Structure formats: structure tokens, C-alpha cells
Amino acid sequence: MDSNGPIAQRFPLIYRFRPACLPLPRRVHGLVELADAAAAKANQGLASAVYNQAALIASDLGLPDLARKMCHQHAAAYLHAAPLPGMSAIRALEPVVNLARLQIRAGAADDGRHRLLHLFDAVTNGTSAQFEGVHVPADLTLTDTDRHEVRTWLWKVVLADGTRTLTTTGRWAEALTHIEEHRGVGQRMLDGRQVAVLAALSHTPTDAAALITMTTPGERWENAVTGCLDVMCRKALRGPAVPLLDRLVEDYVEHQPDQGMTVFDTRLGLTILDLLEPYQEDAAHRMVAELHRRAAVATDGYAARECLADHRFTSLAEPHQVEAARRLVHTCALGRGGFPEPWLARMTEALRGSDEVIRASVGHSRPQQEGLVHRAEV
């Protein structure tokens, strides 16, 4: 296995919600509607979602400085009112986590991971922390129970984001150590077990195969990921893989992705495509057609970008399919490097209203603990 290859770099493959990267006008319009709902309902969670999604849009457009500015404003809206209830403290730290993610996106993966670890240690020990001018106070939370809630959330962030900073550069042994230090290897095929399999696969395929055999079956997506890793092990051990690949293709085509899962679904599909044998031409063309169709139906620029980055997809796709994917990436303004003024003005106004909602909410007594809104990860 090429530990730095395109297949390995997609792992860990985890079924996590990610808002679609729609054409820019639709994204901004959706953001404005979300801000209006936050104001109408005085809903802190929705207001935070506006900030998180705005920073993600700025980052997607290739404007990291604008994204950082939004993260600073978002954090400031909460942290001045510390100590905070657990959910409010989590929302206060979301922009701090996003600052670390911006570092990772910029190529400073180790620095970003160390920032996350430093933040986790500060929350665990009840000490203060400093991040790019953002001061996280020692008395972040109202109670120890609140602090435990924040720590549990942050543990998941450190496990997922910290691991990916290592796996994307092929440092599988270090990634496994990172996960083991945070007790992240379980029996199901989640982040930790996927990393354990790939760390073993690079030097001892028989150990990787044993881990797969002993894996506890989970949800359908987990079993699909297990199947992909099983194929990789069989190939490394020169065993039969085609029957399993055929089943993976059939299962993929028969089940459509849930809303918000297009990126995971695309990466899973591309992994299956890349694992197909050269002579499985019909299956490969079937996968390419399905991947193209799903990206078009979802109008998701992330999915189109993933497809265009895959050599086997672009080499097998029809010219009109490749061109359609390129147009979608362009329409979604990924990497554009600028923000059209009318849309920027609308987004700025949405942020202003959401900032007011957050500041009003933390100025009151302990807010009602509404559920977590699906958050955008920068």
C-alpha cells in the first residue's frame, strides 16, 4: 500500500455531516435565511451556525484572512461573558477550533494539531489558553459538569482532526499513537480502528486482516468502509478481491446518500472506483457515471472537486462529465480568491444580526439547552 497515495489519504472515512457547497448565491441566501431565523427565535445555536458557515464560505473562496476575522468575532461574542454553560462554552470554542483548522488547511498541520492539543489540555486542567489573540479563560465554564461536557466534545475534535493531520501525510504509526493516547481504538470501524488497520497494512498485512476479521459489524456505511479495507488487505496478501469489489459496487449504486453526507459518499465511491481491477471496466464506468450523477444532483462543489482530483475518474469520464464538474466547482466559487461585493454585504449583515443574538443570549441567565445544530467545519 502507498501510505501517501490517494486511496490511503481518504482515510479515516467517517460518516459525518457536512453542508453542501452549493453555488455561491444559494449559499449566501441560505445563510441570510438562517440568520433571520436566529433573530426571530433568539436562538443562540442558529446564530453560531451562521458564523461557522460564513467562515467556511470565506475559507472555501480562498480568503483565509476573512475567515480568521469571522472566527475572532465569533469567539469574542461569547468569551467576554465567561463563565458559560456547557453548550455555550462549546459554541465559544468552535471558532477557536476553526482557527486551528485554518492553520491545517494552510499546510501547517503539526501546528494546528498542537493548538488543538493545547486547547484540550487547558480545558481538562481548568487553565487559560491563548490562540492568535483569542484568550480562553481558565473559568470558561460555570460548573465542573459543564467543563466535562466541553472536554468530551473537544476530545472528539482532537481525535478526528488531530488524526487527519497525520494520515494525510502518510504518518500512520504516529496517527495510531495519537489515537491510542486518547483511547480512540474501538471494536467498530470508526476513526481509530481504520487507522490501526492502515498502520498495520503498510508493514504487516496479516495483522491488518486480523483486525478486519475481529471488527464488530456496524451501520451500513461502516460495513462499506470495512469492505474497502478488506479489499486492500486481500490485494496486499494476493488473495481474491473481485467478488467483494462487485458487492461493494452493487451496494453503492443501490443506496443513495442522505442529506449532508455527499462528501463522505463521494469519497467512498472514489475509493471503490480506485480499488477496482483494470479489467473491471464495466464496473468502473458504472461507478464514474454514478459519481457524476450524484454530484450533479446535489449541486455540491465539494463532490465535483473530489471527482476532478481523482485520476481514474477523469481518465474514464466522458468529456462533458469532466466539463460539468469543472463548471460546478466554478459556480460554487471554490478557490475564487475574491468575494463579490453584493454577496459579501449580505453576509456581513447576517453576521451582525447573529452577533447580537449571541451577545444577548450570554447576557441572560443559563440558556435553555437546545440541541446541537449541525455545525460547519472550516
C-alpha positions in Angstrom: 0.0 0.0 0.0 1.2 3.5 -0.8 0.7 5.3 2.5 0.8 8.6 0.8 -1.4 7.6 -2.2 -4.9 9.0 -3.0 -6.7 5.9 -1.6 -5.0 6.0 1.8 -5.3 9.7 2.1 -9.1 9.4 2.2 -9.0 7.5 5.4 -10.3 7.6 8.0 -13.6 7.6 6.1 -16.2 8.7 8.5 -19.9 9.3 8.1 -20.0 12.9 9.2 -22.5 15.6 8.3 -21.1 18.4 6.0 -23.3 21.1 4.5 -23.2 21.0 0.7 -21.0 23.5 -1.1 -23.8 25.0 -3.3 -23.4 27.7 -5.9 -22.3 30.9 -4.0 -25.6 32.8 -4.4 -27.6 29.9 -2.9 -25.1 29.5 0.0 -25.3 33.2 0.9 -29.1 33.2 0.5 -29.3 30.2 2.9 -27.0 31.9 5.3 -29.3 35.0 5.4 -32.3 32.9 5.9 -30.6 31.1 8.8 -29.6 34.5 10.4 -33.2 35.7 10.1 -34.4 32.5 11.8 -31.8 33.0 14.6 -33.0 36.6 15.2 -36.7 35.7 15.1 -36.3 32.8 17.6 -33.4 34.4 19.6 -31.7 31.1 19.0 -28.0 31.0 20.0 -27.3 27.7 18.2 -28.6 29.1 14.9 -26.6 32.3 15.3 -23.4 30.3 15.9 -24.2 28.2 12.8 -24.3 31.4 10.8 -20.8 32.4 12.0 -19.4 28.9 11.4 -20.9 28.6 7.9 -19.8 32.2 7.0 -16.2 31.4 8.0 -16.4 28.1 5.9 -17.6 30.1 2.9 -14.7 32.5 3.2 -12.2 29.7 3.5 -13.7 27.9 0.5 -13.4 31.0 -1.6 -9.7 31.2 -0.7 -10.0 34.0 1.7 -8.4 32.7 5.0 -7.8 36.2 6.5 -11.5 37.0 6.2 -12.4 33.6 7.7 -10.0 34.3 10.6 -11.6 37.7 11.2 -15.0 36.0 11.5 -13.7 33.4 13.9 -12.3 36.1 16.1 -15.6 38.0 16.1 -17.5 34.8 16.8 -15.3 33.9 19.8 -15.4 37.4 21.2 -19.2 37.3 21.2 -19.1 34.5 23.8 -15.9 34.7 25.8 -16.4 38.1 27.3 -19.3 36.6 29.3 -17.4 33.6 30.7 -18.1 31.5 32.8 -20.6 29.9 30.4 -22.9 26.9 30.5 -21.6 23.8 28.8 -23.3 24.3 25.4 -22.4 28.0 25.2 -18.8 27.2 26.1 -18.7 24.6 23.3 -20.0 27.2 20.8 -17.4 29.7 22.1 -14.7 27.2 21.3 -15.9 26.3 17.9 -14.3 29.3 16.3 -11.1 28.6 18.2 -11.1 25.1 16.8 -11.8 26.6 13.3 -8.7 28.8 13.7 -6.6 25.7 14.1 -8.3 24.1 11.1 -7.4 27.2 9.0 -3.8 26.5 10.0 -4.1 22.9 8.9 -5.7 24.0 5.6 -2.8 26.4 5.1 -0.3 23.5 5.3 0.7 23.9 9.0 -0.8 20.6 10.0 1.5 20.0 13.0 0.9 23.5 14.3 -2.8 23.1 14.0 -2.8 19.7 15.8 -0.6 21.2 18.6 -3.1 24.0 19.1 -5.9 21.6 19.4 -4.0 19.5 22.0 -3.1 22.7 23.9 -6.7 23.7 24.0 -7.8 20.2 25.1 -5.2 20.3 28.0 -6.4 23.8 29.0 -10.0 22.7 29.2 -9.0 19.4 31.0 -6.9 21.2 33.6 -9.0 24.3 34.0 -6.2 26.7 32.9 -6.3 29.6 30.4 -5.1 29.4 26.8 -4.1 31.9 24.1 -4.8 31.4 20.4 -4.0 34.1 17.8 -5.0 36.8 20.2 -8.1 34.9 21.4 -8.0 34.5 25.2 -9.7 31.4 26.6 -10.1 32.0 30.3 -9.5 29.4 33.0 -13.1 29.9 34.3 -14.6 29.0 30.9 -17.5 27.1 32.3 -20.0 27.6 35.2 -19.6 24.1 36.7 -17.4 21.1 36.6 -20.2 19.2 34.9 -20.2 21.9 32.1 -16.4 21.6 31.8 -16.8 17.8 31.4 -19.3 18.4 28.7 -16.9 20.7 26.8 -14.0 18.3 27.3 -16.0 15.4 25.9 -16.8 17.4 22.8 -13.2 18.6 22.4 -11.9 15.0 22.8 -13.8 14.0 19.7 -12.4 17.0 17.8 -8.8 16.2 18.9 -9.3 12.6 17.9 -10.7 13.3 14.5 -8.9 16.5 13.4 -5.6 15.6 15.1 -5.6 12.2 13.4 -6.2 13.6 9.9 -3.3 16.0 10.2 -1.1 12.8 10.4 -2.9 10.5 8.0 -2.9 13.0 5.1 0.9 12.9 5.1 1.1 9.1 5.5 2.3 9.2 9.1 0.1 6.2 10.1 2.2 5.0 13.0 2.1 8.4 14.6 -1.6 8.7 13.9 -2.2 5.4 15.7 -0.1 6.6 18.7 -2.1 9.8 18.8 -5.4 7.8 18.8 -4.1 5.3 21.4 -3.1 8.2 23.7 -6.7 9.4 23.6 -8.2 5.9 23.9 -9.7 6.1 20.5 -9.4 2.5 19.1 -12.7 0.6 19.5 -14.2 -2.6 18.1 -16.2 -0.9 15.3 -14.7 0.5 12.1 -14.5 4.1 13.3 -11.6 6.5 13.2 -9.3 4.6 15.5 -9.8 1.1 14.0 -9.4 2.4 10.5 -6.1 3.9 11.4 -5.0 0.8 13.2 -5.7 -1.3 10.0 -3.9 1.1 7.7 -0.9 1.4 10.1 -0.6 -2.4 10.1 -1.3 -2.8 6.4 1.8 -0.9 5.4 4.2 -3.4 7.1 2.2 -6.5 8.3 -0.9 -7.1 6.1 -1.7 -10.3 8.1 -2.2 -8.2 11.2 -4.4 -5.8 9.3 -6.5 -8.7 8.0 -6.9 -10.0 11.6 -8.1 -6.6 12.8 -10.7 -6.6 10.0 -11.9 -10.1 10.9 -12.3 -9.1 14.5 -14.2 -5.9 13.7 -17.7 -5.6 15.2 -20.2 -5.0 12.3 -21.9 -1.6 12.5 -24.1 0.6 10.3 -24.2 0.1 6.6 -21.6 2.8 5.9 -19.2 1.2 8.4 -19.5 -2.1 6.7 -18.8 -0.5 3.3 -15.6 1.0 4.7 -14.7 -2.3 6.2 -15.2 -3.9 2.8 -12.8 -1.4 1.2 -10.1 -2.1 3.8 -10.7 -5.8 3.4 -10.1 -5.4 -0.4 -6.9 -3.6 0.3 -5.7 -6.4 2.7 -6.6 -9.1 0.2 -4.7 -7.3 -2.5 -1.7 -7.0 -0.3 -1.9 -10.7 0.5 -2.6 -11.5 -3.1 -6.0 -13.0 -2.3 -9.2 -12.9 -4.2 -10.8 -9.4 -4.2 -13.1 -9.2 -7.2 -16.2 -10.8 -5.7 -16.0 -8.4 -2.8 -15.5 -5.5 -5.1 -18.5 -6.5 -7.1 -20.6 -6.4 -4.0 -19.3 -3.0 -3.0 -20.2 -1.6 -6.4 -23.7 -3.0 -6.2 -24.3 -1.8 -2.7 -23.0 1.7 -3.5 -25.2 2.1 -6.6 -28.3 0.8 -4.8 -28.2 3.1 -1.8 -28.4 6.9 -2.3 -26.7 9.3 0.2 -28.5 11.0 3.0 -28.7 14.8 3.0 -25.4 16.3 4.2 -23.4 13.1 3.5 -22.4 13.8 -0.1 -18.7 14.3 0.6 -18.4 11.1 2.5 -20.4 9.3 -0.2 -18.2 10.7 -2.9 -15.0 9.7 -1.1 -16.4 6.2 -0.6 -17.4 5.9 -4.2 -14.0 7.1 -5.4 -12.3 4.6 -3.1 -14.3 1.8 -4.6 -13.5 3.0 -8.1 -9.8 3.2 -7.4 -9.7 -0.3 -5.9 -11.4 -1.9 -9.0 -9.1 -4.1 -11.1 -8.1 -2.7 -14.5 -10.1 -5.3 -16.3 -13.3 -4.4 -14.3 -14.1 -1.8 -17.0 -17.9 -2.1 -16.9 -18.0 -1.7 -13.1 -15.6 1.3 -13.3 -17.7 3.1 -15.9 -20.7 2.4 -13.8 -19.1 4.0 -10.8 -18.0 7.0 -12.8 -21.5 7.6 -14.2 -23.0 7.3 -10.7 -20.4 9.6 -9.1 -21.0 12.2 -11.8 -24.8 11.9 -11.4 -24.7 12.3 -7.6 -22.5 15.4 -7.7 -24.8 17.0 -10.3 -28.0 16.1 -8.4 -26.5 17.5 -5.1 -25.0 20.5 -6.9 -22.2 20.1 -4.4 -18.9 21.7 -5.4 -17.0 19.6 -2.8 -18.2 16.4 -4.6 -17.2 17.8 -8.0 -13.8 18.8 -6.7 -13.2 15.4 -5.2 -14.0 13.7 -8.5 -11.8 16.0 -10.5 -8.9 15.3 -8.2 -9.2 11.5 -8.9 -7.1 10.4 -11.9 -9.2 7.3 -12.6 -12.4 9.3 -12.6 -11.1 11.9 -15.1 -9.5 9.3 -17.3 -12.7 7.3 -17.6 -15.3 10.1 -17.6 -16.8 11.5 -20.7 -15.5 15.0 -21.7 -18.9 16.5 -20.9 -18.9 14.9 -17.5 -15.5 16.4 -16.7 -16.5 19.8 -18.0 -19.8 19.7 -16.0 -17.7 19.1 -12.8 -15.4 22.0 -13.6 -18.4 24.3 -14.2 -19.9 23.3 -10.8 -16.6 24.0 -9.0 -16.5 27.4 -10.7 -20.1 28.2 -9.9 -19.6 27.3 -6.3 -16.6 29.7 -6.3 -14.2 27.3 -4.7 -10.8 28.9 -4.6 -12.1 32.0 -6.3 -9.9 34.4 -4.3 -12.5 37.1 -4.1 -16.0 37.8 -2.7 -18.5 39.6 -4.9 -19.5 42.7 -3.1 -23.3 42.3 -3.1 -23.0 38.8 -1.5 -20.3 40.0 1.0 -22.6 42.8 2.1 -25.5 40.4 2.7 -23.3 38.1 4.6 -21.9 40.9 6.7 -25.4 42.0 7.7 -26.3 38.4 8.6 -23.3 38.2 10.9 -24.1 41.5 12.5 -27.6 40.2 13.5 -26.2 36.8 14.7 -23.6 38.6 16.8 -26.4 40.5 18.5 -28.3 37.3 19.2 -25.3 35.6 20.8 -24.4 38.5 23.0 -28.0 38.9 24.2 -28.2 35.2 25.0 -25.0 35.0 27.1 -26.0 38.2 28.9 -29.0 36.3 30.4 -29.1 33.5 32.9 -28.3 30.0 31.9 -29.9 29.4 28.5 -32.2 26.5 27.6 -30.0 23.7 26.4 -31.3 23.3 22.8 -29.7 20.5 20.8 -26.5 21.0 18.8 -27.1 22.5 15.3 -25.2 20.8 12.5 -22.0 22.8 12.5 -19.8 23.6 9.6 -16.2 22.7 9.9 -13.8 25.2 8.4 
